[in-house]
Amino acid sequence: MFQNSYLSGSSPHAFELYIHLDWKLPSSSPSLVKRYVAMGFPKEMVVTSIKEIGHSDQNALLELLLTYKVYCEGVETECIAVLLVCNFDELENLFVLDITLFSSNSKFANQLCPLVYFVVQDIVYSRSDMRRVRKEVEAKLDNDFVQEMFEKDEKINSLVDMGFSEDEANMAIIRCGVDGDLSVLVHSISASRVAGNLNLSNHQNIAICVHLWQVMGGCFDSFGGRKKARLVEERKKKRKRCGCTGQSNQPSLDCNHDEDMLIPNPMVGFNLPNYSLPLVRVTRRILEQDMGPPYFYYENVARAPTGVWATISRSLYDIQPEFVDSKHLCATARKRGYIHNLPIENRAPLLPLPPMTIFEAFPRYKKWWPSWDQRTQFNCLLTGVAGPKLTGKIGRALASANTPPSQSIQKYVIDHCKRYNLVWVGKNKVAKLEPQEIEYLLGFPKDHTRGLGDTNRYKSLGNSFHVDTVAYHLSVLKGMFPNGVNVLSLFTGIGGGEVALHRLGINMRTVVSVEIDKASKRIFRDWWNQTQTGTLIEIDDVKSLTDDQVATYVTTFGGFDLVIGGSPCNNLAGCNRSSRHGLEGKQSVLFHHYVRILNAVKSAMARK
């Protein structure tokens, strides 16, 4: 049972809200408790969750723990009760609209740092109330608390520099405490994100609202039958829109179309070779009419603007995206999202396995690599590279510096090396990766792009698939199509998907390739003519491929076994500071043609 109390006096927090629980460890499940505690959940939270729903359904138990983590821990820690200045009617609105917690790194809370405010839609607090609360809180702050917040900010910055989000860093510090070692915080974040792509079930959302009412001294019976019914009805409508039912224990993995998709950390997809995710069973809901054939496979950048992946998922039959960073498969990062209707069991990686570190891939660079450059993998390989002006400037800065260079010079050099994936080729000398080195890192054959100018080579490689990742996903087709496949390849580029199929030993009887870039078409055609015996049909533009043409190809070839492609990411990528307009941007809007053509294939094959 939840109880609440407001503490004052010696506490450095005014109007703090504390949650007290009656914890008793059930003797029947000590090993299970230890397992979840190792994943980063507080022992008391685990025990209470087991007492509430038992431990027979571990998926439901994990989901409830994540629910408590999101709703309860934010209330326990550094929470100022602005709710004290609300009347009861406003509290009713609070739970109809749900709670938004603005942590101390948000713009609003920074003005009253280190407080965390509840912000409720359509509720405006008077300025005098806010000033009064602020003065009372500031009067309580002492030096120890200020020092604690300074340490917290330092650790948040360190975790963000390591690639974690500020929200993840904040939650880890809440779980482990400000004095927690950085390695403990990293472990806590990784453990909590093991189930990062699980959503909260609707009945548990409502149950937590009940608990929070009890915490805040409200009586749930006073919630009002009319507003309670409205809340429940809204939950039901959302569940119905998403195709969810109230009959399943399994969490919905694709019911957040009105929100941004949750990007898991680590970004390891549904499974990767030699990478296990304990206690989490991935279940995807794909309707029978959306199962293959035809199988489809769509790719784009993972870090797209808010709402983009929800829109992509909704357009592609509400199938859950699979987010993968290629650094878990090779020596370079490439954060991508994939939506497909392929099976996810019995996958197999390409052999031999690619090198996982810079020195495994290119041992010759170790000779000149300074000890203060701690990189072991490359960042995402971009379409552009550093020019001689920048590398010369870095060389001159190092030549005039002490040995080792000062921290400021080291930071300047490392920042540019990370951004442009520079390597050490001599004393105080850095250089860009050569095109053939990028081909190797991305899984393409040697000299795949040779014959073009370097600018076109870097551009085409920067826009390509990572062959090993795609091959791992497509490997399930090998046993399904022993006689080969017919492929419709949209936005073919330099043929990353086809190279993956070829390296898997899957014969391509026919490929209808749609690609507008002449340089990329030349690369792909040259590779095809040297390695394949099937039929290649080339089309210049997805906009010119009509539904009638699609139907004709389906009739001619007996259908397509695979529709593969990734539409342009120009208006989605984070490095685009000028025209990051999402799926309605000038280039990225072509995604809708992928959907149109895929639907045309499905319709034509259904009429066969």
MIMIBA-184348 format. One line per 5 residues: for each residue x, y, z of C-alpha. Coordinates in pm, 1 decimal, padded with zeros to 6 digits. Layout:
<rs>
X Y Z  ...
</rs>
This chain:
<rs>
00000.0 00000.0 00000.0  00127.3 00347.9 -00086.9  00136.9 00615.6 00180.9  00246.5 00975.6 00148.6  00394.8 01234.1 00376.1
00529.4 01584.1 00330.4  00856.5 01646.8 00507.3  01009.9 01980.3 00598.4  01247.5 02120.3 00852.4  01596.3 01977.8 00807.3
01523.9 01849.0 00458.4  01693.2 02048.8 00179.2  01381.3 02003.2 -00035.0  01064.6 02201.0 00036.0  00737.0 02014.8 -00000.3
00911.6 01688.2 -00083.9  00687.4 01398.0 -00170.2  00803.9 01063.0 -00037.4  00664.1 00718.1 -00106.6  00679.6 00456.0 00165.9
00607.4 00092.1 00091.7  00550.7 -00200.5 00323.1  00828.8 -00425.3 00193.0  00850.4 -00791.7 00287.1  01062.1 -01030.3 00086.2
00862.9 -01338.2 -00020.7  01062.1 -01645.4 00066.0  00946.9 -01828.8 -00246.9  01134.8 -01620.4 -00501.5  01471.8 -01487.9 -00373.7
01662.3 -01583.7 -00688.2  01412.4 -01403.3 -00910.3  01441.4 -01091.1 -00696.5  01820.8 -01099.1 -00728.6  01792.8 -01134.6 -01106.1
01582.7 -00819.2 -01144.3  01792.6 -00626.3 -00892.8  02095.4 -00708.2 -01110.5  01910.0 -00546.8 -01402.1  01893.7 -00218.2 -01209.4
01554.6 -00229.6 -01037.1  01537.5 -00150.1 -00662.2  01487.1 -00457.4 -00446.4  01178.2 -00316.3 -00279.0  01017.0 -00243.3 -00615.4
01080.9 -00599.5 -00731.9  00933.2 -00750.6 -00416.5  00620.0 -00536.8 -00434.1  00569.4 -00620.2 -00801.7  00595.8 -00993.1 -00729.5
00349.6 -00959.6 -00443.0  00107.4 -00776.0 -00671.7  00098.5 -01005.3 -00977.8  00309.2 -01307.4 -00884.5  00609.7 -01432.8 -01076.4
00471.3 -01692.9 -01317.0  00458.4 -01448.5 -01611.2  00804.6 -01291.8 -01626.0  00715.6 -01069.8 -01923.3  00425.8 -00916.4 -01730.1
00646.6 -00878.1 -01422.8  00917.1 -00699.2 -01622.8  00656.9 -00472.8 -01778.4  00516.6 -00380.3 -01435.8  00867.7 -00305.3 -01305.1
00929.6 -00072.3 -01597.9  00594.8 00091.3 -01527.0  00682.4 00151.0 -01161.8  01022.3 00283.0 -01269.0  00870.9 00541.9 -01501.1
00590.3 00658.1 -01275.4  00711.6 00604.7 -00921.8  01081.1 00689.7 -00917.8  01016.7 01026.6 -01077.3  00783.9 01103.0 -00788.3
01024.0 00979.7 -00519.4  01319.9 01192.0 -00612.7  01350.4 01570.6 -00603.1  00981.9 01630.1 -00666.6  00838.0 01963.7 -00562.1
00469.9 01951.4 -00484.1  00340.4 02226.0 -00707.4  00025.5 02016.5 -00678.6  -00022.3 02179.0 -00337.4  -00136.9 02496.0 -00509.6
-00386.3 02303.8 -00727.0  -00744.4 02254.6 -00629.7  -00915.7 01916.8 -00651.6  -01075.1 01981.8 -00991.3  -00730.4 02048.6 -01134.3
-00610.4 01717.7 -00992.4  -00890.9 01546.0 -01180.7  -00766.6 01703.2 -01504.1  -00414.9 01593.6 -01418.5  -00501.4 01227.7 -01445.7
-00724.9 01262.0 -01748.6  -00444.0 01432.4 -01936.9  -00162.1 01225.6 -01779.7  00145.0 01360.7 -01602.8  00447.9 01510.3 -01770.3
00760.8 01533.3 -01559.7  01007.2 01801.2 -01658.3  01339.6 01694.2 -01506.2  01614.2 01930.8 -01399.7  01768.9 01932.5 -01746.5
01458.4 02083.7 -01908.9  01443.5 02450.1 -01999.1  01170.7 02531.9 -01749.3  01320.8 02346.4 -01455.7  01665.8 02493.8 -01515.3
01519.6 02828.8 -01416.7  01434.5 02680.9 -01076.4  01709.0 02417.1 -01065.0  01730.9 02162.6 -00907.1  01353.8 02120.0 -00887.9
01129.0 01889.4 -01085.5  00787.0 02027.4 -01164.0  00464.4 01860.6 -01259.2  00334.2 02047.5 -01562.7  -00032.1 01993.5 -01641.9
-00193.5 02083.6 -01973.3  -00443.5 02373.6 -01956.8  -00363.9 02451.8 -01589.4  -00205.3 02789.9 -01528.4  -00063.6 02864.0 -01185.1
-00060.5 03219.9 -01060.8  00271.5 03400.5 -01062.8  00240.8 03473.6 -00693.3  00200.6 03102.4 -00617.2  00505.3 03015.2 -00827.3
00715.1 03290.3 -00665.6  00609.3 03174.8 -00320.2  00700.3 02813.0 -00391.1  01032.2 02913.5 -00544.0  01130.1 03131.2 -00247.1
01041.1 02860.5 00002.1  01246.3 02603.7 -00186.3  01546.1 02827.8 -00243.9  01550.1 02911.8 00126.6  01598.4 02541.9 00198.9
01882.8 02477.0 -00042.0  02218.1 02426.9 00126.2  02574.3 02386.6 00006.6  02566.3 02008.0 00022.5  02267.8 01995.5 -00206.0
02422.8 02239.6 -00452.9  02737.2 02024.6 -00459.6  02525.7 01715.6 -00516.5  02354.1 01877.9 -00812.8  02692.5 01984.1 -00954.6
02811.5 01623.4 -00934.6  02486.6 01509.3 -01095.0  02532.8 01749.6 -01387.1  02890.0 01629.7 -01435.1  02779.1 01266.1 -01452.5
02491.3 01347.6 -01685.4  02733.8 01523.3 -01920.2  02970.6 01224.7 -01908.5  02689.9 00980.2 -01991.0  02562.4 01201.0 -02274.1
02916.4 01214.3 -02417.0  02910.7 00832.6 -02415.3  02599.2 00832.5 -02634.5  02319.5 00798.9 -02378.3  02028.2 01040.7 -02367.2
01982.5 01292.2 -02086.3  01662.0 01118.0 -01978.4  01845.0 00785.7 -01947.4  02123.8 00951.1 -01749.9  01875.8 01113.8 -01512.3
01688.9 00788.4 -01451.4  02013.6 00599.6 -01387.5  02117.0 00855.4 -01126.0  01773.9 00829.9 -00965.6  01815.8 00452.9 -00943.9
02178.7 00439.2 -00832.3  02228.6 00770.2 -00656.1  02451.5 01065.3 -00739.6  02747.8 00895.8 -00574.1  02714.0 00588.7 -00797.6
03023.1 00502.3 -01001.2  03001.9 00589.3 -01370.8  03038.6 00222.5 -01467.5  02744.3 00136.0 -01240.6  02533.2 00403.5 -01409.7
02623.6 00269.6 -01754.8  02531.0 -00083.8 -01645.4  02202.8 00041.1 -01503.0  02108.1 00217.8 -01826.3  02195.2 -00087.7 -02036.8
01999.4 -00317.1 -01808.2  01692.2 -00095.1 -01808.0  01698.2 -00067.9 -02186.9  01709.7 -00444.8 -02232.8  01334.0 -00414.0 -02266.4
01352.1 -00067.0 -02414.6  01101.9 -00131.1 -02691.4  00829.9 -00261.1 -02457.4  00534.2 -00027.2 -02409.4  00326.9 -00011.8 -02093.7
00003.6 -00207.9 -02111.4  -00315.5 -00010.9 -02076.3  -00445.9 -00181.4 -01762.0  -00117.6 -00113.7 -01583.8  -00125.4 00252.7 -01686.6
-00459.8 00285.2 -01510.9  -00340.6 00087.0 -01208.8  -00046.0 00321.9 -01163.3  -00279.9 00619.2 -01179.9  -00469.1 00462.3 -00888.5
-00145.5 00428.3 -00689.7  -00045.3 00787.7 -00763.1  -00382.1 00910.3 -00641.6  -00318.7 00730.6 -00315.2  00030.7 00877.6 -00296.8
-00101.2 01231.2 -00334.5  -00368.4 01189.5 -00073.3  -00650.8 01175.3 -00325.0  -00931.5 00926.9 -00296.9  -00979.8 00729.9 -00618.1
-01346.8 00690.7 -00535.6  -01368.8 01069.2 -00561.6  -01225.6 01061.1 -00908.8  -01581.0 01078.0 -01034.0  -01763.4 00810.7 -01228.4
-01796.9 01031.6 -01534.9  -01429.7 01124.5 -01563.4  -01311.6 00777.3 -01470.4  -01529.5 00637.4 -01747.7  -01389.3 00896.0 -01987.3
-01031.4 00798.4 -01902.5  -01104.6 00428.3 -01947.0  -01288.2 00496.2 -02272.2  -00995.0 00696.9 -02408.6  -00761.4 00410.0 -02323.4
-00993.1 00166.2 -02503.6  -01013.0 00386.6 -02811.7  -00635.0 00414.7 -02829.1  -00603.1 00037.9 -02788.4  -00859.2 -00017.4 -03064.6
-00686.0 00224.7 -03303.5  -00362.8 00034.4 -03257.4  -00524.3 -00302.8 -03311.4  -00463.7 -00410.0 -02949.8  -00699.6 -00619.5 -02744.6
-00745.9 -00649.8 -02376.2  -00704.8 -01026.2 -02388.3  -00329.1 -01051.4 -02421.1  -00058.7 -01038.3 -02156.3  00197.1 -00942.6 -02418.2
00290.1 -00576.9 -02437.3  00205.4 -00398.5 -02758.3  00521.7 -00322.8 -02951.9  00371.6 -00098.4 -03214.6  00101.9 00105.2 -03043.7
00275.6 00440.8 -03015.2  00176.5 00599.0 -03344.4  00089.0 00924.6 -03172.1  00432.1 00940.1 -03011.3  00792.2 00908.8 -03116.5
00932.4 00556.3 -03141.9  01151.1 00453.0 -02852.3  01506.0 00392.3 -02976.2  01663.8 00108.5 -02776.2  02006.5 00142.8 -02620.8
02204.4 -00065.5 -02700.7  02069.4 -00062.6 -03055.9  02086.5 -00435.8 -03124.7  01757.3 -00503.8 -03300.3  01555.1 -00815.1 -03221.6
01869.5 -01025.8 -03201.2  02229.3 -01021.2 -03319.5  02498.0 -01290.4 -03340.5  02645.3 -01368.1 -02997.6  02430.3 -01098.2 -02836.4
02161.5 -01230.7 -02604.4  01889.6 -01031.8 -02432.3  01792.5 -01217.3 -02113.1  01433.0 -01226.7 -01991.9  01295.4 -01045.6 -02297.3
01107.5 -01235.1 -02563.5  01044.8 -01033.2 -02878.9  00698.9 -01087.7 -03017.4  00581.2 -00914.4 -03332.1  00221.7 -00894.3 -03440.0
00194.3 -00919.6 -03818.9  -00147.5 -00977.2 -03969.0  -00183.6 -01279.5 -04194.4  -00243.5 -01067.5 -04504.9  00080.6 -00878.6 -04438.7
00302.6 -01185.3 -04413.5  00522.5 -01282.3 -04706.1  00549.7 -01348.3 -04982.9  00600.9 -01088.4 -05095.9  00853.2 -01017.2 -04824.3
00955.3 -00655.9 -04792.2  01248.4 -00481.0 -04631.5  01272.1 -00106.4 -04568.0  01565.0 00090.0 -04422.3  01636.7 00446.3 -04311.4
01827.2 00643.9 -04050.0  01730.3 00561.6 -03690.7  01762.2 00912.9 -03550.2  01486.2 01067.8 -03758.1  01271.8 01365.6 -03648.4
01002.6 01302.0 -03389.9  00712.5 01096.8 -03520.4  00878.4 00982.7 -03842.9  00924.2 00618.1 -03745.2  00571.9 00604.5 -03606.0
00447.3 00724.5 -03945.7  00667.1 00477.2 -04132.3  00543.5 00193.0 -03912.1  00181.4 00294.3 -03960.0  00230.9 00308.7 -04337.4
00396.1 -00034.4 -04340.1  00115.7 -00231.8 -04174.2  00192.6 -00127.5 -03816.0  00501.0 -00349.7 -03804.7  00749.9 -00269.7 -03531.6
01083.7 -00122.4 -03647.6  01406.8 -00306.2 -03575.1  01682.5 -00060.5 -03482.4  02041.6 -00174.0 -03529.9  02375.5 00002.2 -03491.2
02629.6 -00172.7 -03712.5  02900.3 -00120.7 -03448.9  02769.0 -00443.8 -03293.0  02857.6 -00624.0 -03616.0  03169.5 -00447.3 -03742.2
03421.5 -00171.1 -03671.5  03200.3 00122.0 -03768.3  02875.8 00269.2 -03639.5  02571.3 00300.1 -03862.2  02246.6 00360.2 -03675.7
01957.6 00241.8 -03889.0  01596.5 00140.5 -03852.8  01447.2 -00148.6 -04048.6  01085.3 -00247.5 -04098.9  01020.6 -00583.7 -04259.1
00793.8 -00886.9 -04248.2  01077.9 -01138.9 -04254.1  01103.0 -01410.7 -03989.4  01343.9 -01322.2 -03708.9  01431.6 -01677.3 -03604.6
01718.4 -01882.6 -03748.5  01918.2 -01587.5 -03875.7  02283.5 -01639.2 -03963.1  02568.9 -01388.0 -04007.6  02794.2 -01366.9 -04308.9
03121.0 -01554.6 -04272.8  03395.3 -01475.3 -04214.0  03280.7 -01233.0 -03946.6  03401.7 -00876.9 -04011.7  03660.9 -00710.7 -03785.2
03512.9 -00537.2 -03482.1  03778.6 -00273.7 -03409.4  03984.6 -00019.8 -03600.9  04311.0 -00205.0 -03544.1  04157.3 -00540.6 -03641.4
04043.8 -00384.1 -03967.5  04355.7 -00175.9 -04034.3  04647.9 -00288.8 -03813.7  04894.9 -00063.5 -03996.1  04746.2 00246.5 -03831.0
04843.5 00128.5 -03484.5  05203.6 00242.5 -03538.4  05119.7 00612.4 -03532.8  04805.6 00606.9 -03319.1  04861.0 00828.3 -03008.6
04768.8 00686.4 -02669.1  04534.1 00975.9 -02597.7  04315.1 00885.1 -02897.2  04102.0 00618.3 -02730.8  03880.8 00536.0 -03030.6
03832.1 00166.4 -03102.8  03559.6 00198.8 -03366.5  03466.5 00449.7 -03633.2  03159.1 00669.0 -03618.9  02897.6 00666.4 -03892.8
03054.6 00687.6 -04239.2  02918.0 00997.8 -04409.5  02883.1 01107.5 -04770.2  03151.0 01375.2 -04722.4  03506.4 01356.4 -04588.7
03762.8 01592.8 -04443.8  03972.5 01789.8 -04690.3  04345.9 01866.8 -04687.0  04283.4 02207.2 -04529.9  04149.3 02051.3 -04210.6
04404.5 01769.6 -04187.6  04684.0 02023.5 -04247.6  04548.9 02248.1 -03971.9  04543.5 01954.0 -03729.7  04900.8 01863.5 -03821.2
05025.3 02217.7 -03760.4  04844.2 02238.2 -03426.0  05009.1 01915.7 -03309.8  05352.0 02007.9 -03440.6  05353.7 02331.3 -03236.6
05214.1 02166.7 -02923.8  05386.3 01995.7 -02633.9  05422.0 01617.6 -02610.3  05166.7 01506.8 -02519.3  04945.5 01795.0 -02636.2
04740.9 01994.8 -02388.9  04390.1 01880.5 -02305.6  04236.6 02154.5 -02519.5  04437.0 02054.9 -02828.2  04365.4 01687.6 -02768.9
03994.3 01765.5 -02751.7  04009.6 01973.9 -03069.1  04186.2 01693.9 -03257.7  03972.2 01410.8 -03121.0  03647.6 01594.8 -03198.7
03747.7 01628.4 -03564.7  03882.8 01273.5 -03582.6  03552.7 01139.5 -03455.0  03344.1 01356.2 -03682.3  03534.0 01273.0 -04000.4
03670.4 00928.0 -03906.2  04031.5 01037.9 -03948.5  04316.0 00788.8 -03905.1  04680.2 00835.4 -03803.7  04918.6 00779.8 -04093.5
05233.9 00944.3 -03955.5  05369.5 01154.1 -03671.0  05116.9 01433.3 -03609.4  04954.8 01336.4 -03938.0  04591.5 01239.7 -03986.2
04413.4 01142.8 -04307.0  04067.5 01047.9 -04430.8  03971.0 00687.6 -04495.1  04018.4 00583.7 -04856.5  03713.5 00468.1 -05058.0
03835.3 00106.8 -05069.9  03866.9 00109.0 -04689.5  03505.8 00223.7 -04656.5  03400.5 -00048.1 -04902.9  03566.9 -00301.3 -04675.0
03401.5 -00164.7 -04359.8  03056.5 -00168.7 -04521.2  03091.4 -00522.6 -04656.8  03129.5 -00447.6 -05028.4  03383.0 -00625.6 -05250.2
03714.8 -00454.7 -05315.0  03698.9 -00188.4 -05587.2  03318.1 -00202.8 -05592.2  03300.5 00172.1 -05659.0  03628.2 00204.4 -05847.8
03606.8 00388.3 -06177.5  03423.7 00688.7 -06037.2  03573.1 01006.4 -05896.3  03635.9 01008.2 -05523.7  03348.3 01250.4 -05457.5
03096.3 01013.1 -05615.6  03254.7 00712.8 -05445.7  03222.8 00867.3 -05097.7  02870.1 00985.3 -05168.9  02744.5 00651.5 -05297.3
02905.0 00459.5 -05009.7  02770.1 00702.3 -04751.0  02416.7 00641.3 -04880.1  02447.3 00262.2 -04900.1  02331.2 -00027.9 -04686.3
02563.4 -00194.0 -04437.7  02590.1 -00529.8 -04613.7  02652.5 -00746.3 -04305.4  02348.8 -00611.3 -04120.7  02119.5 -00652.9 -04420.0
02256.9 -00999.7 -04493.4  02193.1 -01107.7 -04134.9  01827.5 -01010.8 -04171.8  01789.3 -01157.8 -04522.6  01964.5 -01484.5 -04433.4
01627.4 -01641.5 -04347.0  01540.5 -01640.6 -04720.1  01811.4 -01888.1 -04812.8  01623.5 -02196.6 -04703.4  01288.3 -02058.7 -04818.7
01390.6 -02000.5 -05182.2  01642.4 -02268.4 -05286.1  01574.0 -02193.9 -05653.7  01641.2 -01821.8 -05622.1  01436.1 -01505.5 -05583.6
01271.6 -01236.9 -05791.2  01354.1 -00896.5 -05642.0  01200.7 -00553.4 -05681.6  01478.3 -00318.7 -05568.3  01364.8 00039.0 -05497.6
01629.6 00309.3 -05447.2  01891.0 00046.0 -05537.4  02191.0 00275.4 -05497.7  02511.4 00074.9 -05543.5  02333.3 -00252.8 -05471.9
02385.6 -00317.3 -05100.3  02083.9 -00545.3 -05082.2  02187.0 -00741.7 -05390.7  02545.1 -00776.8 -05267.9  02404.8 -00913.3 -04940.0
02192.2 -01171.9 -05125.0  02489.4 -01267.6 -05342.2  02719.0 -01312.4 -05042.3  02451.2 -01528.7 -04879.3  02452.6 -01755.0 -05184.8
02093.3 -01668.0 -05280.7  02047.9 -01670.5 -05656.7  01870.2 -01367.7 -05802.5  01669.5 -01486.1 -06102.1  01534.9 -01139.9 -06173.6
01601.4 -00794.7 -06031.4  01392.3 -00493.9 -06130.2  01613.6 -00207.0 -06013.6  01485.1 00147.8 -05965.2  01759.9 00408.5 -05919.8
01785.7 00768.4 -06043.0  02152.5 00844.3 -05973.9  02360.0 00770.7 -06282.9  02686.0 00706.1 -06096.7  02518.7 00456.1 -05862.4
02345.7 00285.0 -06154.0  02679.2 00244.7 -06330.2  02840.2 00088.0 -06022.8  02552.9 -00155.2 -05973.5  02530.2 -00251.0 -06339.9
02904.6 -00321.0 -06361.3  02887.7 -00540.2 -06051.4  02582.0 -00726.4 -06184.0  02741.4 -00799.7 -06519.8  03051.4 -00941.9 -06351.6
02879.2 -01158.5 -06090.3  02522.7 -01247.3 -06193.5  02351.3 -01450.8 -06463.7  01991.0 -01345.5 -06398.1  01780.9 -01077.9 -06564.1
01837.5 -00712.6 -06471.6  01572.6 -00454.2 -06561.4  01657.7 -00091.6 -06484.9  01409.4 00189.2 -06423.0  01517.7 00547.1 -06365.1
01270.7 00681.1 -06109.9  01021.6 00542.3 -05857.2  00778.5 00813.8 -05963.0  00773.1 00674.9 -06315.8  00699.6 00315.5 -06202.8
00321.8 00289.3 -06234.0  00091.6 00039.6 -06067.1  00007.9 -00104.6 -06409.5  00376.6 -00165.9 -06478.3  00408.6 -00337.5 -06142.5
00114.7 -00562.8 -06228.3  00277.7 -00647.5 -06562.6  00604.2 -00748.1 -06393.0  00411.8 -00960.3 -06143.0  00240.5 -01142.3 -06430.7
00563.3 -01181.0 -06628.8  00780.4 -01313.0 -06345.7  00513.2 -01481.1 -06138.0  00542.9 -01225.7 -05858.7  00819.4 -01076.9 -05646.6
00965.6 -01267.2 -05353.4  01130.1 -00958.6 -05204.1  01069.2 -00583.1 -05226.3  01372.9 -00406.9 -05080.0  01487.9 -00048.0 -05049.6
01558.2 00256.4 -04839.9  01419.8 00592.4 -04948.6  01641.1 00905.6 -04929.7  01734.0 01017.9 -04578.3  01827.9 01374.5 -04681.7
01545.6 01536.9 -04484.9  01566.2 01293.4 -04192.2  01934.4 01280.9 -04097.2  02050.1 01477.8 -03794.0  02343.7 01628.5 -03981.8
02099.3 01818.9 -04205.8  02068.3 02153.6 -04030.2  01892.4 02339.5 -04313.5  01611.5 02116.5 -04447.5  01535.5 01846.8 -04189.9
01166.8 01850.5 -04280.0  01087.6 01483.8 -04223.9  00891.7 01268.6 -04466.5  00747.2 01572.9 -04641.5  01092.0 01704.8 -04734.8
01186.1 01731.2 -05100.1  01382.2 01402.7 -05111.9  01244.8 01201.9 -04820.6  00887.5 01239.0 -04944.0  00976.3 00961.8 -05190.1
00912.4 00718.3 -04904.4  00545.7 00731.2 -04997.8  00630.6 00582.8 -05337.5  00788.4 00285.7 -05162.1  00457.5 00228.7 -04983.5
00257.1 00279.0 -05303.6  00465.9 00036.8 -05504.7  00471.1 -00225.1 -05228.4  00091.5 -00209.4 -05205.1  00068.6 -00242.8 -05583.1
00283.8 -00558.1 -05567.4  00068.0 -00706.3 -05291.3  -00254.1 -00627.3 -05478.1  -00126.6 -00770.1 -05806.6  -00004.7 -01087.9 -05640.1
-00334.2 -01127.5 -05453.1  -00517.8 -01124.7 -05788.0  -00302.6 -01404.2 -05933.5
</rs>
